[in-house]
């Protein structure tokens, strides 16, 4: 068990690891419930289990939340000696859609 997580957070962590490589994970919870801690632990677990950091995409609503996730990932990368965590893509929904629009729509291409 990950000692940094509550029982509920540990359940989410185990669910994420059990679904490794099989699809998307969505975590919904209220403010102060430990979402970021749970997500960071889950991302670390995925990388420790062999997932490539560059194939992991963590998306959130606010710039502050994205920045906090990035900082915590970098701290864990150093603490746990997991350099692949540096390659996890962290973004906000707005930033991601903007990048998608710039790369696809603005160049005259349409998504399939």
ZADO-1210 file (C-alpha; in nm, 4 decimals, padded with zeros to 6 digits):
<atoms>
<atom x="00.0000" y="00.0000" z="00.0000" code="UNK" pos="1"/>
<atom x="00.1107" y="00.3522" z="-00.0755" code="UNK" pos="2"/>
<atom x="00.1369" y="00.5118" z="00.2721" code="UNK" pos="3"/>
<atom x="00.0791" y="00.8652" z="00.1361" code="UNK" pos="4"/>
<atom x="-00.2779" y="00.7792" z="00.0318" code="UNK" pos="5"/>
<atom x="-00.6028" y="00.7388" z="00.2212" code="UNK" pos="6"/>
<atom x="-00.8033" y="00.4178" z="00.1816" code="UNK" pos="7"/>
<atom x="-01.0252" y="00.5745" z="-00.0891" code="UNK" pos="8"/>
<atom x="-00.7242" y="00.7153" z="-00.2723" code="UNK" pos="9"/>
<atom x="-00.5506" y="00.3786" z="-00.2505" code="UNK" pos="10"/>
<atom x="-00.8546" y="00.2195" z="-00.4183" code="UNK" pos="11"/>
<atom x="-00.8266" y="00.4631" z="-00.7106" code="UNK" pos="12"/>
<atom x="-00.4500" y="00.4007" z="-00.7281" code="UNK" pos="13"/>
<atom x="-00.5048" y="00.0226" z="-00.7514" code="UNK" pos="14"/>
<atom x="-00.7781" y="00.0680" z="-01.0133" code="UNK" pos="15"/>
<atom x="-00.5452" y="00.2787" z="-01.2280" code="UNK" pos="16"/>
<atom x="-00.2699" y="00.0188" z="-01.2094" code="UNK" pos="17"/>
<atom x="-00.5152" y="-00.2619" z="-01.2863" code="UNK" pos="18"/>
<atom x="-00.6235" y="-00.0801" z="-01.6044" code="UNK" pos="19"/>
<atom x="-00.2699" y="-00.0080" z="-01.7219" code="UNK" pos="20"/>
<atom x="-00.2611" y="00.0230" z="-02.0969" code="UNK" pos="21"/>
<atom x="-00.6305" y="-00.0437" z="-02.1443" code="UNK" pos="22"/>
<atom x="-00.7721" y="00.3051" z="-02.1758" code="UNK" pos="23"/>
<atom x="-00.8470" y="00.6336" z="-02.0122" code="UNK" pos="24"/>
<atom x="-00.8778" y="00.7023" z="-01.6412" code="UNK" pos="25"/>
<atom x="-01.1097" y="00.9718" z="-01.5081" code="UNK" pos="26"/>
<atom x="-01.0882" y="01.0917" z="-01.1476" code="UNK" pos="27"/>
<atom x="-01.3655" y="01.3236" z="-01.0267" code="UNK" pos="28"/>
<atom x="-01.3719" y="01.4580" z="-00.6720" code="UNK" pos="29"/>
<atom x="-01.4251" y="01.7815" z="-00.4832" code="UNK" pos="30"/>
<atom x="-01.1683" y="02.0406" z="-00.3787" code="UNK" pos="31"/>
<atom x="-00.9148" y="01.9257" z="-00.1210" code="UNK" pos="32"/>
<atom x="-01.0000" y="01.5581" z="-00.1626" code="UNK" pos="33"/>
<atom x="-00.6487" y="01.4571" z="-00.2703" code="UNK" pos="34"/>
<atom x="-00.7041" y="01.4224" z="-00.6469" code="UNK" pos="35"/>
<atom x="-00.3579" y="01.5516" z="-00.7349" code="UNK" pos="36"/>
<atom x="-00.1853" y="01.3283" z="-00.4796" code="UNK" pos="37"/>
<atom x="-00.3824" y="01.0284" z="-00.6079" code="UNK" pos="38"/>
<atom x="-00.3074" y="01.1074" z="-00.9728" code="UNK" pos="39"/>
<atom x="00.0639" y="01.1621" z="-00.9107" code="UNK" pos="40"/>
<atom x="00.0886" y="00.8347" z="-00.7180" code="UNK" pos="41"/>
<atom x="-00.0978" y="00.6576" z="-00.9973" code="UNK" pos="42"/>
<atom x="00.1253" y="00.8067" z="-01.2674" code="UNK" pos="43"/>
<atom x="00.4345" y="00.7026" z="-01.0697" code="UNK" pos="44"/>
<atom x="00.2910" y="00.3528" z="-01.0357" code="UNK" pos="45"/>
<atom x="00.2285" y="00.3298" z="-01.4097" code="UNK" pos="46"/>
<atom x="00.5852" y="00.4372" z="-01.4897" code="UNK" pos="47"/>
<atom x="00.7277" y="00.1992" z="-01.2264" code="UNK" pos="48"/>
<atom x="00.5235" y="-00.0804" z="-01.3879" code="UNK" pos="49"/>
<atom x="00.6837" y="-00.0063" z="-01.7251" code="UNK" pos="50"/>
<atom x="00.4606" y="00.2497" z="-01.8985" code="UNK" pos="51"/>
<atom x="00.6506" y="00.5052" z="-02.1024" code="UNK" pos="52"/>
<atom x="00.6113" y="00.8573" z="-01.9658" code="UNK" pos="53"/>
<atom x="00.5689" y="01.0035" z="-02.3138" code="UNK" pos="54"/>
<atom x="00.2571" y="00.7885" z="-02.3603" code="UNK" pos="55"/>
<atom x="00.0856" y="00.9325" z="-02.0524" code="UNK" pos="56"/>
<atom x="-00.1328" y="01.2416" z="-02.0827" code="UNK" pos="57"/>
<atom x="-00.2605" y="01.4140" z="-01.7667" code="UNK" pos="58"/>
<atom x="-00.5203" y="01.6825" z="-01.8316" code="UNK" pos="59"/>
<atom x="-00.6899" y="01.9233" z="-01.5928" code="UNK" pos="60"/>
<atom x="-00.9009" y="02.2388" z="-01.5976" code="UNK" pos="61"/>
<atom x="-00.6783" y="02.5119" z="-01.4565" code="UNK" pos="62"/>
<atom x="-00.3275" y="02.6385" z="-01.5205" code="UNK" pos="63"/>
<atom x="-00.2619" y="02.6238" z="-01.1456" code="UNK" pos="64"/>
<atom x="-00.3604" y="02.2564" z="-01.1273" code="UNK" pos="65"/>
<atom x="-00.1478" y="02.1708" z="-01.4323" code="UNK" pos="66"/>
<atom x="00.1516" y="02.3560" z="-01.2875" code="UNK" pos="67"/>
<atom x="00.1064" y="02.1806" z="-00.9512" code="UNK" pos="68"/>
<atom x="00.0903" y="01.8399" z="-01.1194" code="UNK" pos="69"/>
<atom x="00.4046" y="01.9188" z="-01.3196" code="UNK" pos="70"/>
<atom x="00.5950" y="02.0285" z="-01.0074" code="UNK" pos="71"/>
<atom x="00.4911" y="01.7183" z="-00.8144" code="UNK" pos="72"/>
<atom x="00.5837" y="01.4909" z="-01.1055" code="UNK" pos="73"/>
<atom x="00.9300" y="01.6468" z="-01.1266" code="UNK" pos="74"/>
<atom x="00.9779" y="01.6061" z="-00.7511" code="UNK" pos="75"/>
<atom x="00.8747" y="01.2394" z="-00.7715" code="UNK" pos="76"/>
<atom x="01.0979" y="01.1850" z="-01.0758" code="UNK" pos="77"/>
<atom x="01.3960" y="01.2914" z="-00.8661" code="UNK" pos="78"/>
<atom x="01.2888" y="01.1248" z="-00.5406" code="UNK" pos="79"/>
<atom x="01.2034" y="00.7897" z="-00.7028" code="UNK" pos="80"/>
<atom x="01.4716" y="00.8032" z="-00.9759" code="UNK" pos="81"/>
<atom x="01.2078" y="00.7768" z="-01.2490" code="UNK" pos="82"/>
<atom x="01.3351" y="00.9961" z="-01.5350" code="UNK" pos="83"/>
<atom x="01.0433" y="00.8843" z="-01.7547" code="UNK" pos="84"/>
<atom x="00.8147" y="01.1026" z="-01.5386" code="UNK" pos="85"/>
<atom x="00.9799" y="01.4053" z="-01.7026" code="UNK" pos="86"/>
<atom x="00.8133" y="01.2979" z="-02.0295" code="UNK" pos="87"/>
<atom x="00.4543" y="01.2799" z="-01.8987" code="UNK" pos="88"/>
<atom x="00.2476" y="01.5398" z="-02.0843" code="UNK" pos="89"/>
<atom x="00.0520" y="01.7650" z="-01.8456" code="UNK" pos="90"/>
<atom x="-00.1920" y="02.0177" z="-01.9865" code="UNK" pos="91"/>
<atom x="-00.5202" y="02.1986" z="-01.9391" code="UNK" pos="92"/>
<atom x="-00.8195" y="02.1257" z="-02.1586" code="UNK" pos="93"/>
<atom x="-00.7981" y="02.4736" z="-02.3116" code="UNK" pos="94"/>
<atom x="-00.4286" y="02.4469" z="-02.3896" code="UNK" pos="95"/>
<atom x="-00.4674" y="02.1010" z="-02.5405" code="UNK" pos="96"/>
<atom x="-00.7575" y="02.2063" z="-02.7648" code="UNK" pos="97"/>
<atom x="-00.5603" y="02.5136" z="-02.8706" code="UNK" pos="98"/>
<atom x="-00.2614" y="02.2981" z="-02.9643" code="UNK" pos="99"/>
<atom x="-00.4879" y="02.0561" z="-03.1484" code="UNK" pos="100"/>
<atom x="-00.6532" y="02.3386" z="-03.3423" code="UNK" pos="101"/>
<atom x="-00.3196" y="02.4930" z="-03.4313" code="UNK" pos="102"/>
<atom x="-00.1735" y="02.1652" z="-03.5515" code="UNK" pos="103"/>
<atom x="-00.4762" y="02.0362" z="-03.7437" code="UNK" pos="104"/>
<atom x="-00.7274" y="02.3040" z="-03.8349" code="UNK" pos="105"/>
<atom x="-00.4996" y="02.5996" z="-03.8982" code="UNK" pos="106"/>
<atom x="-00.2942" y="02.3984" z="-04.1451" code="UNK" pos="107"/>
<atom x="-00.6017" y="02.3131" z="-04.3535" code="UNK" pos="108"/>
<atom x="-00.6358" y="01.9599" z="-04.2213" code="UNK" pos="109"/>
<atom x="-00.9454" y="01.8210" z="-04.0574" code="UNK" pos="110"/>
<atom x="-00.9637" y="01.5505" z="-03.7985" code="UNK" pos="111"/>
<atom x="-01.0928" y="01.2161" z="-03.9290" code="UNK" pos="112"/>
</atoms>
